[in-house]
Amino acid sequence: MQEVSRVRSTNCKDAWINPKLQLPIGKEQIQREKLDPQYVAGFIDGEGSFSISIGKHKTLRRGFEVRPEFEIELRKDDQEILERILITIGIGKIYDCSYERYGWFPHAKYKITSIWDLREYLFPLLDKNPLQAKKKKSYLLFKQIVLMVCTKEHLSDEGFNKIVNLRDELRALGKKAKTYHGMVSEFDKKSNKQPLENARVRENRLPRVEENYNGNIITHQIPPVNPRESEVPEVSPRAGLRQIR
């Protein structure tokens, strides 16, 4: 994924900007009507994402930084609704994303990453118009972590460890609940994190026969299906005609 962002100072001479993508836009560049806040809450229930990452930071005493992020990502031809959501919430940026190498349509992503913007703009809206689906649990964990960072609780060992545990709970609720060695952040590598169980099922499957964990991936071995041993019996056309008669 390619994403243009000014979060990492683009004033430097060696800063890289993809000329094929538009620069981020904020409420100053948008002229749209506001949406009903309850509609926005419902939209977040379906398409919103709350995530917490812990990344390396050279200037911090602990060497790691807690990075919260709220986002909604849609296809580029749905960017208008993201712009109206931004105007309704009152803060954030919309980024141009490209998935050209995968053959996908271009996307647009609405993001809020500042802990102060999250506290002052997003949280009041969602507290007044509560989420109704299971994402409410994710929101409450996300909010708890952000408020802890706002009050500098993450600077103590006890507070930081609590944030890590809450972050793991948040990850376990999300779509990407698989966390493996070699595929995690530098912090998780140091912490010797174990894989989290992923409960997401994309389609009906046969019962799992064997599960092997080799340190990076989990593989499932499923035997081939014999149609004559399946639960649905085979019925020949002649048998069907005899029943009709």
N, C-alpha and C positions, 0 to 999 in steps of 0.2 A: 504494500500500500504506500502511495506517495501522498504526503500531506504537507501543505504549506502552513507554517506557523511562525509567529514572531516571538514566541515564548523564549527561545534561545537566541538572544540578541542578533538581529539581522543587520546591525550597524557595523559589525566587523567586516573587514575587507574580504575575508575568506568565507563569508556566509553564503550558503547555497540556496537558491530559489529556483524552483522548476518553472521555466517560462511558459509551459503549457497549461499551468494551473493558475487560477485567479488568486489574488491575495485575500486574506481573511476579511470579512466585513462585520461591522457591528451595528448597533442601533442608529448611529449617526448616518449610515449610508442606506438605511431602510425606511421606506415610506409605505407602511402597511397598517391595516386596521387591527386592533386587538381582538383576541378571541375570548370566549367565555372561559374563565379560570377552571371551571369544572371540566370543560372539554380538554383543556391542556393537561389536567391531572389524569384524565382517562387516557389521553394519548401517551403520556409518560408510562402509565400502567402497562401499555402494550408495547411501546417501542423504546422507552428510556433505558438507560444503563447507568448503574452506580458502581464505580470501581475504585479500589485503593491499591496503589503500587508503592513499593518501598525500593528506592533506587540509591545508587552511590552518590555522595556529595562530598567534595574535597574539603570544603571549609567548615563543615559541621563537626563538632567534637566526636559524635558517635560514628560519623562517616556515612550515615544513611539518612535519607529524607523521605518523609511520608507525603505521597502525592495523590490527593483525591481528584476524581474526575467524574463529572456528570456529562452524559452525551446522548444525543439522538442522531442516528445515521439513517438516511433515506436515499433513494435514487435521486439523481440531480433534477429530474423533471418534477420532483415534489418539493423543491427548495422553497417555494412560496409559503408552504405551511410551516416550515422551519423558521422562516423570517417572521411570520405572525406569532409563533410561539416565543421567539426572542423578544419581540416587542411587548408581548403580554407579561413575560417574566421581568423584562427590563434590563437584562445584562447578558453578556456572553458574546461569543464569536461564531460565525459560520465559516467552515473551511471547505475548500474544494478538494475532493479526493479522486484519485485515478486508480482504476483496476484494469487498465488496458491490457497488461500482460496476461491477465486471466481471461480476457475476452468478455468482461462484464461491462455493464453500463456505468458511466461516471456516477459518483455519489456526492452528496453534500452532508457535512457533519456539523451539528450544533454542539458546542462544548462550553462548559463552565469549569474552570480549574482553580480559581482563587478561593481560598477558604472564607475570606471575608465576603465575597460576592455570593457564595453558597449560603452563608449564614444570613445575609441581609436581604436577599432576593428570592432564592429558590425555597428555602425552608419555610418562610412564612406562607408562601402560596400553597405548599403541600400540606402544611399543618392546618390551614383553613379549609382545604379541599382534599381530604385524606385519600390516599390510594386505596383501592378496594381488592385488588388481586394479591397474589403471593409476593409481588414485588414490594409490597409494603414492608415486609420483613427486611428486605435488602436496604430499603430507604432508612429504616430506623437504625440499622447497624452503621450505615454510611454516615448518617447524621451524628451519631454518637462519636464516631472517630473524628469527624471534622471539628466538632465542638471541643473535643479533648485537645486537638492541635491548636485551636484558637486560644485556649486557656493555658497553653504551654505544658500540658501534662505529659506530652511525648518526650520532654527533656529528661524526665526521671526514668530510671530503669524499670520501675514498677509500671509507670504509665506507658512506656514504649512496649513492654511485653504484653500489656493488656490490649494495646492497639493491634499488635501482631495476631493475637488470638481472635480478636473481633474481625480482622481482615480475613483470616482463614474461614471463619463462619460465613462471611459475605461471599467468598469465593465458592464455598460449597453449595450456595443457593443459586449460583449463576449457570449459564450455559457451558462455560469453559471451566468446569470443575476439575478437569484432569490437570494435575501438577506433577511433573516427573523430574528426576535429577537430570541435569544437562539442558532442561528446557524451562528454567525458572530464572528469577533475578539473582544478582550476585548475593543479595541478602539471604535469599532462601537456600542458596548453595552453602553458605557459611553456617546456616542454621540446621543443615542436614534434614530438610523437610522431606517427609514421606508423601507418597502419592495420595491424593484425595479421591474418594470414590465418586464416580460420575454416574448419576442416575438418569441421564438424558437418553431417551429411546426415540429414534427417528421413525421406526416402523415396527410392525409385528415381527418377532423373531422366534426361532425355535429355542427350546431350553438350552442354556449354556452347558457344554460338556466339560470343557477344560479351560483353565485360566493360567497363563504363564506370565510371570513378571520378570523381565531380564534387566531391570534397572532403568530402562528408557520408555518402553511401551508395554501395554497389556494386549495380548493376542488371545482371541477366542477361537477354538476349534469346534466347528459344527459339522456333524456328519451329513453326507448327501441325502437328499430326500428321495424316498422310493414312493411313487404315487400310489402303489398298491397297498402300502402300509400306512397311508395317511388316514386321517379321521373321516374324510368324506369319501364314501364308496363310489367307485366308477359305475355309471349306469349306461348301458348300450342303448342306441336308438330303438332297437327292436323291443327291448324290455319296456321302454316308455310307451311304445305303441300298444303292447299287450295290456298295460295298465289302463290306457284310455278306453280300449275295447271293453 
